[in-house]
């Protein structure tokens, strides 16, 4: 049975993040995932018909600022990720106007207080 998180692919990903030559291992990992993707996921089974495509006028495209407001981190228990990871995710989502869905009540109350200028606390 095929799985997108293939053990051989995960081993290559681990090698990529642990080694000094991570680019080579990551390229191998990406190749494995791309091959599996084309055989497993619905998206991988679909082909775009470029001959039928028409460009969307840029004035009809929603601004990136508005799109990023819909970004949200996955729900992760505060105990399942480090304080550093939790803080980094929260800060990143606050900076782009997205939502950080971590904490489950473990938030430091100071983080919920607005800054002196009234803006949202990025921490």
C-alpha positions as CSV (number, residue, x, y, z in Angstrom):
1,X,0.0,0.0,0.0
2,X,1.4,3.4,-1.0
3,X,1.6,6.3,1.5
4,X,2.7,9.8,0.9
5,X,4.8,9.7,4.1
6,X,6.9,6.8,2.8
7,X,9.6,5.5,5.2
8,X,12.3,5.9,2.5
9,X,11.2,9.5,1.9
10,X,11.1,10.3,5.6
11,X,14.6,8.9,6.0
12,X,15.8,11.2,3.2
13,X,14.1,14.2,4.8
14,X,15.8,13.4,8.1
15,X,19.1,13.1,6.3
16,X,18.5,16.4,4.6
17,X,18.0,18.3,7.9
18,X,20.9,16.5,9.7
19,X,23.6,16.6,7.1
20,X,26.0,19.3,5.8
21,X,24.9,18.4,2.3
22,X,21.2,18.8,2.9
23,X,20.4,20.0,-0.6
24,X,21.2,16.7,-2.3
25,X,19.2,14.7,0.2
26,X,16.3,17.1,0.1
27,X,16.3,16.9,-3.7
28,X,16.1,13.1,-3.4
29,X,13.3,13.5,-0.8
30,X,11.4,15.9,-3.1
31,X,11.7,13.4,-6.0
32,X,10.3,10.6,-3.9
33,X,7.4,12.7,-2.7
34,X,6.6,14.1,-6.2
35,X,6.5,10.5,-7.6
36,X,4.3,9.4,-4.8
37,X,2.1,12.4,-5.1
38,X,1.4,11.7,-8.7
39,X,0.3,8.2,-7.8
40,X,-1.6,8.8,-4.6
41,X,-3.3,12.2,-4.3
42,X,-6.2,13.5,-6.4
43,X,-4.2,16.6,-7.1
44,X,-1.3,14.4,-8.4
45,X,-3.7,12.6,-10.7
46,X,-5.0,15.8,-12.3
47,X,-3.4,17.5,-15.3
48,X,-3.9,21.2,-16.1
49,X,-5.0,22.1,-19.6
50,X,-2.8,25.1,-20.4
51,X,-4.3,25.3,-23.8
52,X,-7.7,26.2,-22.2
53,X,-6.4,28.5,-19.6
54,X,-7.1,32.2,-19.6
55,X,-5.3,34.6,-17.3
56,X,-7.2,36.3,-14.5
57,X,-6.9,40.1,-14.7
58,X,-4.6,41.3,-11.9
59,X,-7.3,43.8,-10.7
60,X,-9.6,40.8,-10.0
61,X,-7.0,39.1,-7.8
62,X,-7.4,39.5,-4.1
63,X,-4.5,41.3,-2.4
64,X,-2.0,39.1,-0.5
65,X,-2.8,41.0,2.7
66,X,-6.4,39.8,2.6
67,X,-5.5,36.3,1.7
68,X,-3.0,36.0,4.5
69,X,-5.7,36.9,7.0
70,X,-7.2,33.4,6.3
71,X,-3.9,31.6,7.1
72,X,-4.0,29.6,10.3
73,X,-1.5,27.3,12.0
74,X,-2.7,23.8,12.7
75,X,-4.2,23.1,16.1
76,X,-1.3,21.9,18.3
77,X,-1.3,21.4,22.0
78,X,1.0,23.7,23.8
79,X,2.6,20.7,25.5
80,X,3.3,19.0,22.1
81,X,5.5,21.8,20.8
82,X,8.3,23.8,22.4
83,X,7.8,27.3,23.8
84,X,10.2,28.5,21.0
85,X,8.0,26.8,18.3
86,X,4.8,28.1,19.9
87,X,6.2,31.7,20.1
88,X,7.5,31.6,16.6
89,X,4.2,30.4,15.1
90,X,2.3,33.0,17.1
91,X,4.6,35.8,16.1
92,X,4.5,34.8,12.4
93,X,0.8,34.6,12.3
94,X,0.4,37.9,14.1
95,X,2.8,39.7,11.7
96,X,0.8,38.6,8.7
97,X,-2.7,39.0,10.3
98,X,-3.3,35.2,10.4
99,X,-4.5,33.1,13.2
100,X,-2.4,31.0,15.6
101,X,-4.3,27.9,16.7
102,X,-2.0,26.7,19.4
103,X,-2.1,26.9,23.1
104,X,-5.2,25.2,24.5
105,X,-5.3,27.7,27.4
106,X,-1.5,27.7,27.9
107,X,-1.1,31.2,26.6
108,X,0.8,33.6,28.7
109,X,-1.8,36.3,29.6
110,X,0.8,39.0,28.8
111,X,0.7,38.0,25.1
112,X,-3.0,38.9,24.9
113,X,-2.4,42.5,26.0
114,X,-2.1,45.1,23.2
115,X,1.1,47.1,22.9
116,X,1.2,50.8,24.1
117,X,0.3,52.0,20.6
118,X,-2.8,49.8,20.6
119,X,-1.4,47.3,18.0
120,X,-1.6,43.6,18.5
121,X,1.3,42.0,20.6
122,X,3.4,40.1,18.0
123,X,4.7,37.8,20.7
